[in-house]
């Protein structure tokens, strides 16, 4: 088997560590896949996946919600049309910053897309620590972000982060909610950091690049858990 050495950067498309062992997941397959199967296929980032699952601990179905979020992030990475944004919310110390700032930011790097006015927008924008009326502030942020419109492949995907508890709002379907009020266990934090220092980021980026669309637009994932 041929070993491929890569680094995660804005100019590098991650490829499998072992090309002969390359695993592909279509969106349809992901929706029937257990998270344990994904961890087994990408063991070097299994604790990063556990962190993402932890951030969905208070969702009705944490595993299904985690799979949906993986699809969403993969869609943002390949510049799929934006149908929803996502918010990580509830408890302080749950690992939101670790996942968004330490893991996702290096993977997305300086990746940009050209908007309809000829300006370059980041694939993914991070909106930190909203307080007060979350939905009102979230809508203001979306309106203030150029060309962040749904079903518009030129828009940026937004990740909101807040320690607020955000109750479900069925009438507001422009944001998906990942809820967790439980602090991140120290053992899991240590394991995630060990993966980051090793091949974890590269492998997680590889996983995201291998989640393939069955149709070009990412299926609508705006269910609120």
C-alpha positions as CSV (number, residue, x, y, z in Angstrom):
1,X,0.0,0.0,0.0
2,X,1.3,3.4,-0.9
3,X,1.6,5.9,1.9
4,X,0.7,9.5,1.1
5,X,2.2,12.3,3.2
6,X,0.0,15.4,3.3
7,X,-0.7,18.4,5.4
8,X,-4.0,20.1,6.0
9,X,-3.9,23.6,4.5
10,X,-6.1,25.8,2.3
11,X,-4.3,24.6,-0.8
12,X,-4.3,20.8,-0.1
13,X,-7.1,18.4,-0.8
14,X,-6.7,15.7,1.8
15,X,-6.3,12.1,0.5
16,X,-6.5,8.8,2.3
17,X,-3.5,7.9,4.4
18,X,-3.6,4.4,2.7
19,X,-5.0,4.8,-0.8
20,X,-5.7,1.1,-1.0
21,X,-7.9,1.4,2.1
22,X,-9.8,4.5,1.0
23,X,-13.4,4.5,2.2
24,X,-16.2,6.5,0.6
25,X,-19.5,7.4,2.2
26,X,-22.3,8.7,0.1
27,X,-24.9,10.9,1.8
28,X,-27.5,8.1,1.5
29,X,-25.0,5.7,3.1
30,X,-24.2,8.1,5.9
31,X,-27.9,8.3,6.9
32,X,-27.9,4.5,7.5
33,X,-24.3,4.3,8.9
34,X,-23.5,3.8,12.6
35,X,-21.0,6.2,14.1
36,X,-19.0,3.1,15.2
37,X,-18.5,2.2,11.6
38,X,-17.1,5.6,10.7
39,X,-14.7,5.5,13.7
40,X,-13.6,2.0,12.6
41,X,-12.9,3.3,9.1
42,X,-11.0,6.4,10.4
43,X,-9.4,5.3,13.7
44,X,-6.9,8.2,13.8
45,X,-9.8,10.6,14.4
46,X,-12.2,8.5,16.4
47,X,-11.9,10.7,19.5
48,X,-12.5,13.8,17.4
49,X,-15.7,12.0,16.3
50,X,-16.5,11.3,20.0
51,X,-16.0,15.0,20.7
52,X,-18.5,15.8,18.0
53,X,-21.0,13.3,19.4
54,X,-20.5,14.7,22.9
55,X,-21.5,18.1,21.5
56,X,-24.8,16.5,20.5
57,X,-25.4,14.8,23.9
58,X,-28.7,16.6,24.7
59,X,-30.2,16.1,21.2
60,X,-33.0,13.7,20.9
61,X,-30.8,11.2,19.0
62,X,-27.2,12.2,19.5
63,X,-25.8,9.7,17.0
64,X,-28.2,10.6,14.2
65,X,-27.6,14.3,14.9
66,X,-23.8,13.8,14.8
67,X,-24.0,12.0,11.4
68,X,-26.1,14.9,10.1
69,X,-23.6,17.4,11.3
70,X,-20.8,15.5,9.6
71,X,-22.8,15.7,6.3
72,X,-23.3,19.5,6.9
73,X,-19.6,20.2,7.5
74,X,-18.6,18.0,4.4
75,X,-21.1,20.1,2.4
76,X,-19.6,23.3,3.6
77,X,-16.1,22.0,2.7
78,X,-17.1,21.3,-0.9
79,X,-19.1,24.5,-1.2
80,X,-22.5,22.9,-1.5
81,X,-25.6,25.3,-1.6
82,X,-26.3,26.5,1.9
83,X,-29.7,25.5,3.2
84,X,-29.1,25.8,6.9
85,X,-26.5,27.1,9.4
86,X,-25.6,25.4,12.7
87,X,-25.3,26.3,16.3
88,X,-23.4,24.6,19.1
89,X,-25.0,25.7,22.4
90,X,-25.7,25.2,26.1
91,X,-23.1,24.3,28.7
92,X,-19.8,26.1,29.2
93,X,-16.7,23.9,28.9
94,X,-18.4,21.3,26.7
95,X,-15.7,21.5,24.0
96,X,-17.4,23.8,21.5
97,X,-14.3,26.0,21.1
98,X,-12.0,23.0,20.8
99,X,-14.1,21.6,18.0
100,X,-14.7,24.8,16.0
101,X,-11.5,26.8,16.6
102,X,-8.9,24.1,17.1
103,X,-10.2,21.4,14.7
104,X,-12.4,23.0,12.0
105,X,-10.5,26.2,11.4
106,X,-7.2,24.6,10.4
107,X,-9.1,22.2,8.1
108,X,-10.9,25.0,6.3
109,X,-7.9,27.3,6.5
110,X,-8.2,30.2,4.1
111,X,-10.6,28.4,1.7
112,X,-12.8,30.9,-0.1
113,X,-15.5,30.9,-2.7
114,X,-16.3,33.7,-5.2
115,X,-19.6,35.4,-4.5
116,X,-22.0,36.8,-7.1
117,X,-20.4,40.3,-6.8
118,X,-16.9,39.0,-7.5
119,X,-15.7,39.1,-3.9
120,X,-14.2,36.2,-2.1
121,X,-16.0,34.8,1.0
122,X,-14.8,32.1,3.4
123,X,-16.4,28.7,3.1
124,X,-17.1,28.7,6.8
125,X,-17.5,31.7,9.1
126,X,-17.4,31.3,12.9
127,X,-19.8,33.5,15.0
128,X,-18.8,33.3,18.7
129,X,-20.6,33.8,22.0
130,X,-24.0,35.2,21.1
131,X,-25.9,36.3,24.2
132,X,-29.5,37.3,24.9
133,X,-32.1,36.7,22.2
134,X,-30.2,34.1,20.2
135,X,-32.6,33.8,17.2
136,X,-32.8,37.6,16.8
137,X,-29.0,38.0,16.9
138,X,-28.5,35.0,14.6
139,X,-30.9,36.5,12.0
140,X,-29.1,39.8,12.3
141,X,-25.7,38.1,11.7
142,X,-27.1,36.3,8.7
143,X,-28.5,39.5,7.2
144,X,-25.2,41.3,7.8
145,X,-23.1,38.6,6.1
146,X,-22.9,39.3,2.3
147,X,-24.8,36.8,0.2
148,X,-25.5,34.4,3.0
149,X,-28.7,33.2,1.5
150,X,-30.2,29.8,1.4
151,X,-30.0,27.7,-1.8
152,X,-27.2,30.0,-2.9
153,X,-24.0,28.1,-3.7
154,X,-22.1,31.3,-3.4
155,X,-22.9,31.9,0.3
156,X,-20.8,31.2,3.4
157,X,-21.9,28.6,5.9
158,X,-22.1,30.0,9.5
159,X,-21.3,28.2,12.7
160,X,-22.7,29.9,15.8
161,X,-21.4,29.2,19.3
162,X,-23.0,30.2,22.5
163,X,-23.3,29.0,26.2
164,X,-27.0,29.9,26.1
165,X,-29.6,27.2,26.2
166,X,-31.4,27.4,22.9
167,X,-34.9,25.9,23.0
168,X,-36.2,24.3,19.7
169,X,-38.1,26.8,17.5
170,X,-40.0,24.8,14.9
171,X,-40.9,28.0,13.0
172,X,-37.2,28.9,12.6
173,X,-35.6,26.4,10.3
174,X,-32.5,28.3,9.2
175,X,-30.3,27.0,12.0
176,X,-29.6,23.4,13.2
177,X,-29.0,23.1,16.9
178,X,-26.4,20.9,18.6
179,X,-27.0,20.9,22.4
180,X,-24.7,19.8,25.2
181,X,-24.6,21.1,28.8
182,X,-22.1,18.4,30.1
183,X,-18.5,19.6,30.5
184,X,-16.0,17.7,28.3
185,X,-14.5,14.8,30.3
186,X,-10.8,15.4,30.8
187,X,-9.9,11.9,29.4
188,X,-11.7,12.7,26.2
189,X,-10.0,16.1,26.0
190,X,-6.6,14.5,26.4
191,X,-7.3,11.9,23.7
192,X,-8.6,14.5,21.3
193,X,-5.4,16.6,21.9
194,X,-3.3,13.5,21.2
195,X,-5.0,13.0,17.9
196,X,-4.6,16.6,16.9
197,X,-0.9,16.4,17.6
198,X,-0.7,13.2,15.5
199,X,-2.7,12.4,12.3
200,X,-6.1,13.3,13.6
201,X,-6.8,16.6,11.8
202,X,-5.5,15.1,8.5
203,X,-7.7,12.0,8.9
204,X,-10.8,14.0,9.9
205,X,-10.3,16.2,6.9
206,X,-10.0,13.1,4.8
207,X,-13.2,11.8,6.2
208,X,-15.0,15.0,5.3
209,X,-13.7,14.9,1.8
210,X,-14.9,11.3,1.3
211,X,-18.5,12.0,2.2
212,X,-19.9,12.3,-1.3
213,X,-23.1,13.9,-2.5
214,X,-25.7,11.7,-4.3
215,X,-27.0,14.9,-5.9
216,X,-25.1,18.2,-6.0
217,X,-27.0,20.2,-3.4
218,X,-26.6,18.9,0.1
219,X,-29.9,17.4,1.2
220,X,-31.9,19.7,3.5
221,X,-30.7,19.0,7.1
222,X,-32.6,21.8,8.8
223,X,-34.3,19.5,11.4
224,X,-34.0,20.9,14.9
225,X,-33.0,18.2,17.4
